[in-house]
Amino acid sequence: MAAPVIQFKRGVLANLPGLRAGEPGFTTDSYDLYVGIDSTTSNNQFVGSGRYWQVNTTTVGSGVKLVEGTNNGTNTVTLKSPNSLAASYTLTMPADDGNANDVLVSDGSGNLSFSAPAASSFTLAADSGSNDTFSTGGTLTFSGGEGIDTTVSDDTITIAAEDATETNKGIATFDGTDFTVTSGDVTLNAERIQDIAGAMFSSNTETGVTATYQDSDGTIDLAVSISTSEIAAGTLVIESEGIGSNDNDTTVPTSAAVKDYVDAQVAGGGGSSATVATISDATDAAHFLTFVDANNGSATQEAIKTDAGITYNPSSNLLTVGGEISVTTLDIGGTNVTSTAAELNVLDGVTAFVDEDNMASNSATSIPSQQSVKAYVDSQVTAQDLDLAGDSGTGAVDLDSQSLTIAGTSNEIETVASNQTVTIGLPNAVTVTTSVTTPTVQASAVKANDGTAAITITDSTGAVAMAQNLTVQGNLVVNGSTTQVNTSQTTIEDQLLELGMVDGSAPSSDLNKDIGVIFNYYTDAAKKAAVFWDDSASRIVVSAVATESSGVLTNSTAGALEIGSLYVNDCAGNTQVINCSGSERTLENITLDGGSF
């Protein structure tokens, strides 16, 4: 089962609102979790946070952090478990806060209590001075004298001698080549005595030199005797030239010689210089919008071409032809009519007027008299038949010996002849065996063959009532404002019902109307429930109490929806979000976002 994601209401600590009872809230800046009690900020209960708990790791024990005021910073005091414990135990805090200067003690069973510290003292004694008594409640100070330093760190007192200087007694380090220390006695080695004496005498012409150093009290503290052979051997020679010119172990250079040698070495050391490469920024090339001729591939901008003599106006949608339309000849009945006077003269070519009943001459240039025309026509009509044709079948009537009969059909058409008039009409009871097409049918009632009334039409209003069952084999189109069906049950075999159509087609603009189904019911008053598409909110609404005005529904009371499971098809795909297995309901593939504050 895919587990849902639950997110608490969250925001910064300064914006934490009064949470309702049981409502959780998480602060995104301090990482605290709170649960509300009564919608007041002061009663929000703190549950936990990384600020106040140090989680244990594989090697370090956990701890409880006590944090300073937020206006002062984020420093903490941590009460921590040892990294390793032999067994679990409980420390029970005291029942009260004790007295001033009390200490926290344990009874060995984990019960802690406050107790006054045990009184104790001890005696202090030194090489000099008088003894003293020290109480454990006071402060014992260790103070060092000249050449002695004291340091206190982590319950440890360190007493150490300072390094000796020209003005301070302390510890001095003796070089083994200069001094010999035996049982605390320091002896100056003979080699260093000779070096000191040689430094005092630079001449090697003396046969023997004795140097004596006395203190201010006149006593002799140091006497050095140097023989001629020691001086001649060059043991004590002061070299003032360059060091490189006299490199041996028995010559002492002057400071000038040392400086000259060092300066020469430094000056000859040389050096190296770095070459700095400068990279210039490249300038972008200009960009162009180019039109390419499809015929030759050249890059040019082409103007829009129009055909000469033709103008098209897109606003009026008119095409104008820049020329004239000429009609050179008017053809009437296959003859080109010109404007000559001879051709327009209708009597041109007539040779005579004749009285000829049989039209025997048959002349194209003679005009017969009216009497001749009638006599000729009458003779021809009596000699002819009148041919007849109906929707089916044909017939003929001899005009001299036969008469034409126009007969009707029983219960459908009746005919009446009077003198030169034939009247064709319908009987009082008309039977149509197949169908009838007429623009208007006027009736007060439409009955079946046995006389049973099926349809009644009210004369004063034109209202039509169907008294019997109505079966419509073709399409039924009802154009009106209201369609009312007063039945106890309606059965519809259609698989799809389309609502919101306009004259049989989809709407072409926003009608600002809600679309759905309204259910009328009664609980202490007549009410309407509805399931509808809310046009203004663009969503399906289930309403327990809805009101309607001009095709717009208002959801006064939201309705409940009862389902067995719920699938959602959205940006995450088509997945089930509410499921039930056995007697347990589960949420799947969903994130519960508590919002922000």
MIVEX-600811 format. One line per 2 residues: number of its first residue (from 1); for each residue x, y, z of C-alpha. Coordinates in nm, 4 decimals, padded with zeros to 6 digits, m for minus. Layout:
N
NUM	X Y Z; ...
END
This chain:
597
1	00.0000 00.0000 00.0000; 00.1306 00.3413 m00.0947
3	00.1617 00.5449 00.2261; 00.0189 00.8996 00.2406
5	00.2282 01.2046 00.3302; 00.1041 01.4074 00.6295
7	00.2197 01.7689 00.6675; 00.1309 01.9715 00.9769
9	00.0321 02.3362 00.9643; 00.3643 02.5182 00.9549
11	00.5278 02.8606 00.9596; 00.7792 03.0709 01.1532
13	00.7640 03.0742 01.5340; 00.6675 03.4425 01.5527
15	00.3503 03.3701 01.3515; 00.2392 03.0623 01.5495
17	m00.1387 03.1088 01.6069; m00.3600 02.9740 01.8815
19	m00.4026 02.6108 01.7755; m00.7333 02.4347 01.8261
21	m00.7587 02.1326 02.0550; m00.5476 01.8553 01.9065
23	m00.4286 02.0689 01.6127; m00.0510 02.0335 01.5469
25	00.1770 02.3132 01.4293; 00.5438 02.3016 01.3224
27	00.7789 02.6031 01.3245; 01.0042 02.6088 01.0185
29	01.2679 02.8405 01.1694; 01.3149 02.6775 01.5156
31	01.1987 02.3233 01.4262; 00.9515 02.3006 01.7163
33	00.6337 02.0906 01.7282; 00.3295 02.2254 01.9159
35	m00.0223 02.0926 01.9812; m00.3135 02.3245 02.0599
37	m00.5553 02.3018 02.3549; m00.8102 02.5834 02.3342
39	m00.7184 02.8068 02.0342; m00.5083 03.0434 02.2491
41	m00.1414 03.1010 02.1743; m00.0340 03.0958 02.5393
43	m00.1772 02.7455 02.5868; m00.0118 02.5864 02.2854
45	00.1678 02.2809 02.4234; 00.5300 02.2232 02.3238
47	00.5865 01.8620 02.2137; 00.9456 01.8409 02.0988
49	01.2293 01.9991 01.9034; 01.5907 01.9566 01.8072
51	01.6545 02.2744 02.0064; 01.5720 02.0936 02.3320
53	01.6793 01.7346 02.2643; 02.0130 01.5942 02.1624
55	01.9493 01.2628 01.9937; 02.1908 00.9822 02.0796
57	02.4177 00.8334 01.8152; 02.6003 00.5018 01.8018
59	02.8738 00.6325 02.0316; 02.7340 00.9451 02.2055
61	02.4545 00.9480 02.4639; 02.1458 01.1695 02.4291
63	02.0803 01.4843 02.6280; 01.8261 01.7442 02.7303
65	01.9045 02.1030 02.6243; 01.8122 02.4056 02.8358
67	01.8020 02.7072 02.6002; 01.8565 03.0718 02.6887
69	01.5988 03.3406 02.6010; 01.5519 03.3839 02.2259
71	01.6338 03.7553 02.2468; 01.9730 03.6674 02.3968
73	02.0799 03.3990 02.1515; 02.0736 03.0222 02.1026
75	02.3227 02.8992 02.3657; 02.2233 02.5925 02.5674
77	02.3070 02.3894 02.8787; 02.2840 02.0145 02.8085
79	02.2075 01.7474 03.0704; 02.3604 01.4477 02.9000
81	02.3735 01.0723 02.9515; 02.7143 00.9026 02.9677
83	02.8185 00.7545 02.6344; 02.8251 00.4106 02.7942
85	02.6217 00.2703 03.0893; 02.6642 m00.0585 03.2726
87	02.2881 m00.0676 03.3394; 01.9795 00.1510 03.3382
89	01.8966 00.3512 03.6494; 01.6664 00.6330 03.7568
91	01.7573 00.9566 03.9303; 01.4652 01.1010 04.1265
93	01.4816 01.4760 04.1798; 01.4237 01.6286 04.5289
95	01.0721 01.7236 04.6373; 01.1768 02.0862 04.7095
97	01.4535 02.3308 04.6165; 01.6441 02.3046 04.9493
99	01.8194 02.5866 05.1328; 02.0821 02.8367 05.0293
101	02.4281 02.6824 04.9661; 02.2864 02.3262 04.9833
103	02.4432 02.0586 04.7665; 02.2702 01.7779 04.5738
105	02.3450 01.4347 04.7220; 02.2340 01.0784 04.6428
107	02.1291 00.8053 04.8817; 02.2902 00.5401 04.6596
109	01.9517 00.4222 04.5266; 01.8947 00.7047 04.2789
111	01.7049 00.9348 04.5158; 01.8486 01.2866 04.5113
113	01.8052 01.5485 04.7839; 01.9478 01.8828 04.8869
115	02.1768 01.8829 05.1914; 02.4047 02.1276 05.3655
117	02.7707 02.0593 05.2814; 02.9666 01.8739 05.5517
119	03.1829 02.1097 05.7564; 03.5571 02.0325 05.7228
121	03.8919 02.2118 05.7506; 04.2616 02.1380 05.7390
123	04.5851 02.3075 05.8480; 04.8183 02.4834 05.6053
125	05.1960 02.4918 05.6813; 05.4949 02.6198 05.4818
127	05.8774 02.6409 05.5102; 05.8325 02.9835 05.6607
129	05.5531 03.1795 05.8216; 05.2890 03.0635 06.0670
131	05.0445 02.7807 06.0130; 04.6813 02.8492 05.9131
133	04.3484 02.6606 05.9154; 04.1452 02.6421 05.5916
135	03.7683 02.5729 05.5762; 03.6338 02.3817 05.2731
137	03.3677 02.6485 05.2267; 03.6291 02.9152 05.1472
139	03.8712 02.9779 04.8652; 04.2300 02.8496 04.8765
141	04.4654 03.0662 04.6742; 04.8090 02.9486 04.5509
143	05.0314 03.2473 04.4823; 05.3734 03.2166 04.3166
145	05.6833 03.4207 04.4065; 05.9625 03.5487 04.1835
147	06.0354 03.2906 03.9161; 05.7302 03.0765 04.0149
149	05.4005 03.0654 03.8206; 05.0676 02.8987 03.9308
151	04.7790 02.7903 03.7049; 04.4327 02.6416 03.7903
153	04.2463 02.4448 03.5176; 03.9897 02.1596 03.5461
155	04.0459 02.1086 03.9221; 04.4234 02.0918 03.8707
157	04.6801 02.3327 04.0214; 05.0053 02.3529 03.8279
159	05.3142 02.5109 03.9944; 05.5996 02.5737 03.7532
161	05.9190 02.7796 03.7443; 05.9409 03.0643 03.4972
163	06.2248 03.0929 03.2431; 06.5210 03.2902 03.3792
165	06.5948 03.6317 03.2321; 06.8528 03.8993 03.3026
167	06.6119 04.0548 03.5589; 06.4161 03.7529 03.6819
169	06.5149 03.4447 03.8698; 06.4036 03.1243 03.7126
171	06.5127 02.8100 03.5336; 06.8158 02.8340 03.3002
173	06.9314 02.5676 03.0592; 07.3037 02.4688 03.0657
175	07.4761 02.3688 02.7410; 07.6861 02.0538 02.7955
177	07.9695 02.1923 02.5842; 08.0007 02.4997 02.8065
179	07.9137 02.3789 03.1567; 07.9316 02.0629 03.3631
181	07.6631 02.0071 03.6331; 07.7349 01.7558 03.9064
183	07.5140 01.7208 04.2180; 07.3882 02.0743 04.1647
185	07.7405 02.2246 04.1171; 07.7959 02.4099 03.7854
187	08.1531 02.4165 03.6458; 08.2626 02.6245 03.3424
189	08.4505 02.4046 03.0951; 08.8172 02.4880 03.0141
191	08.7437 02.5419 02.6423; 08.4918 02.8187 02.7147
193	08.7449 02.9797 02.9587; 09.0013 02.9957 02.6779
195	08.7381 03.1448 02.4402; 08.6568 03.4165 02.6925
197	09.0252 03.4996 02.7426; 09.0937 03.5026 02.3705
199	08.8109 03.7463 02.3171; 08.9753 03.9779 02.5673
201	09.3141 03.9712 02.3894; 09.3574 03.9979 02.0166
203	09.7392 04.0356 01.9973; 09.9505 03.7220 01.9409
205	10.2859 03.8980 02.0107; 10.2647 03.8571 02.3855
207	10.4665 03.5789 02.5384; 10.1992 03.5207 02.7950
209	09.8834 03.6901 02.9190; 09.7101 03.6677 03.2521
211	09.3612 03.8253 03.2834; 09.2052 03.8845 03.6195
213	08.8356 03.9750 03.6853; 08.7417 04.1082 04.0240
215	08.4157 04.1931 04.1868; 08.3455 04.5329 04.3327
217	08.4594 04.4087 04.6714; 08.8130 04.3511 04.5350
219	08.8137 03.9726 04.5526; 08.9353 03.7725 04.2536
221	08.6559 03.5650 04.1039; 08.8173 03.4600 03.7725
223	09.1788 03.4353 03.6628; 09.2709 03.3231 03.3097
225	09.6274 03.2527 03.1928; 09.7001 03.2147 02.8203
227	10.0416 03.1066 02.7017; 10.2238 03.2330 02.3959
229	10.1812 02.9050 02.2178; 09.8020 02.9234 02.2517
231	09.7970 03.2700 02.1044; 10.0392 03.1741 01.8270
233	09.8275 02.8762 01.7414; 09.5507 03.1201 01.6336
235	09.3050 03.0014 01.8897; 09.1787 03.3524 01.9502
237	09.1940 03.5480 01.6214; 08.9382 03.8188 01.5337
239	08.8579 03.8111 01.1602; 08.7354 04.1359 01.0073
241	08.7426 04.0310 00.6445; 08.4772 03.8459 00.4528
243	08.3700 03.5167 00.6043; 08.4235 03.3241 00.2874
245	08.7932 03.4242 00.2692; 08.8904 03.2558 00.5975
247	08.6624 02.9574 00.6685; 08.7920 02.7741 00.9835
249	08.6733 02.6697 01.3290; 08.9101 02.8930 01.5297
251	08.8258 03.2366 01.3864; 08.5608 03.4677 01.5280
253	08.4133 03.7108 01.2646; 08.3222 04.0695 01.3430
255	07.9640 04.1929 01.2971; 08.0735 04.3859 00.9871
257	08.2108 04.0665 00.8335; 07.8863 03.8801 00.9060
259	07.6722 04.1615 00.7527; 07.8900 04.1819 00.4387
261	07.8690 03.8063 00.3864; 07.4895 03.7878 00.4422
263	07.4270 04.0883 00.2146; 07.6369 03.9301 m00.0599
265	07.4498 03.6000 m00.0354; 07.1051 03.7615 m00.0354
267	07.1905 03.9911 m00.3259; 07.3072 03.6979 m00.5358
269	07.0013 03.4830 m00.4661; 06.8150 03.6103 m00.7650
271	06.4487 03.5549 m00.8138; 06.1824 03.4872 m01.0710
273	05.9047 03.6918 m01.2086; 05.5637 03.5784 m01.3200
275	05.4169 03.6658 m01.6460; 05.0528 03.7847 m01.6236
277	04.8409 03.6957 m01.9189; 04.5580 03.9289 m02.0048
279	04.2513 03.7849 m02.1752; 04.0325 04.0332 m02.3525
281	03.6545 03.9839 m02.3520; 03.5140 03.8823 m02.6889
283	03.2416 04.1043 m02.8312; 02.9235 03.9282 m02.9471
285	02.8480 03.9576 m03.3163; 02.5387 04.1527 m03.4191
287	02.2180 03.9511 m03.4750; 01.9995 03.9969 m03.7808
289	01.6532 03.8790 m03.8806; 01.6863 03.7637 m04.2409
291	01.4207 03.6647 m04.4916; 01.5388 03.3969 m04.7391
293	01.4168 03.3897 m05.1028; 01.2936 03.0366 m05.1639
295	01.3809 03.0656 m05.5375; 01.7496 03.1534 m05.5256
297	01.8414 03.1256 m05.1565; 01.9522 03.4896 m05.1284
299	01.8959 03.6670 m04.7992; 01.6719 03.9634 m04.8746
301	01.3597 04.1253 m04.7390; 01.0755 04.0851 m04.9827
303	00.7778 04.3141 m05.0125; 00.4264 04.1710 m05.0382
305	00.3301 04.1581 m05.4024; m00.0250 04.2155 m05.5394
307	m00.1588 04.1495 m05.8903; m00.1860 04.4656 m06.0965
309	m00.5398 04.5915 m06.1460; m00.6830 04.3883 m05.8563
311	m00.7463 04.5398 m05.5162; m00.8549 04.3388 m05.2087
313	m00.9913 04.5162 m04.9015; m00.9824 04.2714 m04.6037
315	m01.2033 04.4912 m04.3830; m01.4912 04.4964 m04.6329
317	m01.4012 04.1585 m04.7913; m01.4400 04.3121 m05.1432
319	m01.2458 04.2237 m05.4572; m01.2278 04.5105 m05.7099
321	m01.1401 04.4459 m06.0752; m00.9661 04.7430 m06.2288
323	m01.1404 04.7369 m06.5713; m01.4723 04.7569 m06.7457
325	m01.7213 04.4784 m06.8364; m01.8614 04.5444 m07.1868
327	m02.1704 04.3725 m07.3367; m02.1492 04.4026 m07.7175
329	m02.4479 04.1879 m07.8070; m02.7871 04.1232 m07.6408
331	m02.9127 03.7803 m07.7342; m03.2899 03.7466 m07.7047
333	m03.4337 03.4128 m07.8071; m03.1268 03.3237 m08.0075
335	m03.1298 03.6490 m08.2081; m02.8742 03.9232 m08.1693
337	m03.0652 04.2478 m08.1178; m02.9137 04.5610 m08.2659
339	m03.0386 04.9165 m08.2621; m03.1312 04.9513 m08.6306
341	m03.4826 05.0875 m08.6956; m03.5657 04.8216 m08.9585
343	m03.5089 04.5316 m08.7237; m03.7235 04.6936 m08.4495
345	m04.0242 04.7415 m08.6851; m04.2698 04.4552 m08.5907
347	m04.4861 04.4920 m08.9097; m04.1976 04.4681 m09.1423
349	m04.2535 04.1772 m09.3891; m04.6395 04.1397 m09.3492
351	m04.8078 04.1116 m09.7014; m05.1830 04.0652 m09.6287
353	m05.4772 04.0161 m09.3823; m05.6824 03.6986 m09.4625
355	m06.0207 03.5442 m09.3528; m05.9462 03.1726 m09.3811
357	m06.1239 02.9305 m09.1424; m05.9149 02.6288 m09.2337
359	m05.5826 02.8121 m09.2479; m05.5103 02.6302 m09.5721
361	m05.2689 02.8913 m09.7135; m05.0386 02.8487 m09.4128
363	m04.8605 03.1770 m09.4987; m04.5778 03.3225 m09.2957
365	m04.6563 03.6778 m09.4167; m05.0374 03.6820 m09.3694
367	m05.2313 03.7813 m09.0563; m05.5608 03.5828 m09.0027
369	m05.8824 03.7401 m08.8735; m06.0170 03.6701 m08.5240
371	m06.3120 03.4683 m08.6644; m06.0787 03.2511 m08.8724
373	m05.8680 03.1754 m08.5683; m06.1739 03.0756 m08.3538
375	m06.3234 02.8561 m08.6287; m05.9972 02.6803 m08.6823
377	m05.9408 02.6232 m08.3083; m06.2959 02.4936 m08.2490
379	m06.2599 02.2452 m08.5320; m05.9377 02.1189 m08.3912
381	m06.0649 02.0866 m08.0253; m06.3684 01.8713 m08.1092
383	m06.1473 01.6402 m08.2955; m05.9048 01.5874 m08.0042
385	m05.8981 01.3821 m07.6767; m05.8086 01.5165 m07.3331
387	m05.5228 01.3121 m07.1916; m05.5099 01.2639 m06.8138
389	m05.2332 01.1492 m06.5765; m05.2328 01.1047 m06.1973
391	m04.9738 01.0167 m05.9383; m05.0192 00.6676 m06.0775
393	m05.1942 00.5684 m06.4033; m05.3092 00.7672 m06.7132
395	m05.6382 00.8233 m06.9066; m05.8074 01.0108 m07.1975
397	m06.1456 01.1815 m07.2483; m06.3072 01.2208 m07.5921
399	m06.4153 01.5820 m07.5952; m06.7116 01.5119 m07.8240
401	m06.8615 01.2001 m07.6592; m06.7194 01.1580 m07.3064
403	m06.7294 01.3494 m06.9758; m06.4555 01.3858 m06.7119
405	m06.5558 01.2472 m06.3676; m06.3760 01.3691 m06.0522
407	m06.4425 01.1095 m05.7785; m06.3480 01.1218 m05.4091
409	m06.2564 00.8452 m05.1580; m06.4909 00.7430 m04.8797
411	m06.4045 00.9008 m04.5446; m06.1146 01.0824 m04.7063
413	m06.2218 01.3095 m04.9990; m06.5712 01.4018 m05.1333
415	m06.6610 01.5863 m05.4576; m06.9735 01.7797 m05.5577
417	m07.0492 01.9049 m05.9185; m07.2882 02.1901 m05.9824
419	m07.3170 02.3448 m06.3295; m06.9662 02.4428 m06.4226
421	m06.8251 02.3996 m06.0687; m06.6691 02.0931 m05.9037
423	m06.6240 02.1204 m05.5255; m06.3635 01.8953 m05.3639
425	m06.3684 01.8731 m04.9813; m06.3242 01.6542 m04.6746
427	m06.6074 01.4584 m04.5120; m06.7049 01.5181 m04.1510
429	m06.5040 01.2081 m04.0551; m06.1715 01.1793 m04.2346
431	m05.9647 00.8631 m04.2406; m05.5906 00.8926 m04.3198
433	m05.4482 00.5475 m04.3791; m05.0818 00.6455 m04.3913
435	m04.9904 01.0093 m04.3159; m05.1037 01.3644 m04.3636
437	m04.9026 01.6804 m04.4081; m05.0649 02.0141 m04.3374
439	m04.9423 02.3507 m04.2048; m05.2286 02.3846 m03.9549
441	m05.4587 02.1305 m03.7867; m05.7450 02.2680 m03.5837
443	m05.9205 02.0333 m03.3427; m06.0657 02.0245 m02.9954
445	m05.9830 01.6596 m02.9455; m05.7951 01.3820 m03.1210
447	m05.9495 01.0378 m03.0676; m05.8650 00.6800 m03.1511
449	m06.0690 00.4754 m03.4020; m06.2868 00.3393 m03.1244
451	m06.3684 00.6909 m03.0067; m06.1320 00.6930 m02.7049
453	m05.9960 01.0438 m02.6429; m05.6169 01.0459 m02.6755
455	m05.5273 01.4132 m02.7168; m05.7349 01.7098 m02.6031
457	m05.6731 02.0695 m02.7044; m05.8168 02.3512 m02.4960
459	m05.9854 02.6119 m02.7162; m05.9170 02.9091 m02.4874
461	m05.5452 02.8422 m02.4275; m05.4422 02.5914 m02.6897
463	m05.2983 02.3706 m02.4173; m05.2549 02.0091 m02.5278
465	m05.3119 01.7190 m02.2889; m05.2094 01.3595 m02.3626
467	m05.4832 01.1370 m02.2190; m05.3196 00.8077 m02.3161
469	m04.9674 00.6658 m02.3570; m04.7392 00.8509 m02.5977
471	m04.4715 00.6690 m02.7969; m04.2337 00.8783 m03.0077
473	m04.0432 00.6711 m03.2651; m03.8328 00.9622 m03.3929
475	m03.6593 01.2531 m03.2240; m03.8566 01.4584 m02.9716
477	m03.7727 01.8287 m02.9666; m03.9390 02.0494 m02.7043
479	m03.8805 02.4236 m02.7373; m03.9990 02.6048 m02.4283
481	m03.8955 02.7421 m02.0945; m04.0142 02.4513 m01.8754
483	m04.0629 02.0776 m01.9302; m04.2737 01.9209 m01.6545
485	m04.3117 01.5431 m01.6125; m04.5602 01.4383 m01.3435
487	m04.4787 01.0715 m01.2977; m04.3767 00.8549 m01.0074
489	m04.0845 00.7009 m01.1928; m03.8936 00.7949 m01.5074
491	m03.6930 00.5316 m01.6961; m03.4351 00.6547 m01.9472
493	m03.2467 00.4100 m02.1671; m02.9964 00.6718 m02.2890
495	m02.6399 00.6097 m02.1767; m02.5475 00.9779 m02.1819
497	m02.7500 01.2844 m02.0839; m02.6231 01.6192 m02.2069
499	m02.7227 01.9292 m02.0126; m02.6630 02.2905 m02.1003
501	m02.7145 02.2583 m02.4800; m02.8320 02.5638 m02.6754
503	m03.0807 02.4842 m02.9579; m02.9384 02.1348 m02.9864
505	m02.5726 02.2485 m03.0013; m02.2961 02.3248 m02.7538
507	m02.2985 02.6855 m02.6257; m02.0751 02.9246 m02.8168
509	m02.0271 03.1670 m02.5241; m02.0351 03.1731 m02.1451
511	m02.4007 03.1676 m02.0396; m02.3108 03.2353 m01.6732
513	m02.5513 02.9592 m01.5698; m02.5006 02.6667 m01.3331
515	m02.5716 02.3185 m01.4712; m02.6842 02.0196 m01.2693
517	m02.9674 01.8292 m01.1092; m03.1961 01.9709 m00.8375
519	m03.3701 01.7425 m00.5854; m03.6859 01.8630 m00.4066
521	m03.7512 01.7300 m00.0562; m03.9166 01.8302 00.2673
523	m03.7736 01.8512 00.6220; m03.9661 02.1061 00.8319
525	m04.0004 02.3021 00.5056; m03.9729 02.2504 00.1303
527	m03.6059 02.2434 00.0328; m03.3866 02.1761 m00.2685
529	m03.0717 01.9677 m00.2791; m02.8482 01.9788 m00.5856
531	m02.5458 01.8342 m00.7572; m02.4299 02.0929 m01.0070
533	m02.1447 02.2522 m01.1966; m02.0758 02.5899 m01.0371
535	m02.0022 02.8147 m01.3365; m01.8453 03.0907 m01.1271
537	m01.6166 02.8566 m00.9273; m01.5561 02.5988 m01.2071
539	m01.6200 02.2932 m00.9903; m01.8818 02.0320 m00.9066
541	m02.0812 02.1173 m00.5902; m02.2862 01.8837 m00.3713
543	m02.5423 02.0952 m00.1890; m02.7825 01.9812 00.0832
545	m02.9731 02.3100 00.0689; m02.9555 02.5179 m00.2492
547	m03.1429 02.8184 m00.3823; m03.1902 02.9030 m00.7495
549	m03.2299 03.2361 m00.9259; m03.2273 03.2792 m01.3053
551	m03.0356 02.9564 m01.3580; m02.7730 03.0293 m01.0901
553	m02.7565 02.8062 m00.7798; m02.6341 02.9168 m00.4375
555	m02.4981 02.6489 m00.2037; m02.6543 02.7460 00.1294
557	m02.5596 02.4206 00.3055; m02.2962 02.1842 00.1676
559	m02.4105 01.8254 00.1311; m02.2445 01.5006 00.2311
561	m02.1125 01.2485 m00.0210; m02.1290 00.8762 00.0529
563	m01.8923 00.6529 m00.1458; m01.7272 00.3148 m00.1213
565	m01.3872 00.4301 m00.2503; m01.2449 00.7385 m00.4151
567	m01.0209 00.7729 m00.7192; m00.8635 01.1021 m00.8260
569	m00.7403 01.1724 m01.1780; m00.5218 01.4813 m01.1701
571	m00.1617 01.5966 m01.2145; m00.0389 01.2843 m01.0311
573	m00.2324 01.0503 m01.2610; m00.5367 00.8308 m01.1956
575	m00.4921 00.6740 m00.8523; m00.7053 00.5589 m00.5609
577	m00.6890 00.7833 m00.2548; m00.9514 00.6203 m00.0256
579	m00.9568 00.2437 00.0141; m01.1092 m00.0106 00.2507
581	m00.9834 m00.3576 00.3363; m01.1747 m00.5649 00.5886
583	m01.2963 m00.3083 00.8403; m01.0048 m00.0646 00.7986
585	m01.0184 00.2453 00.5813; m00.6916 00.3810 00.4448
587	m00.5662 00.6875 00.2600; m00.3360 00.6177 m00.0312
589	m00.1271 00.8241 m00.2750; m00.2125 01.1521 m00.1018
591	m00.0419 01.4332 00.0870; m00.2294 01.5861 00.3814
593	m00.1151 01.9494 00.3907; m00.2113 02.1332 00.7099
595	m00.1381 02.4716 00.5473; 00.0725 02.7538 00.6859
597	00.0540 03.0285 00.9463
END
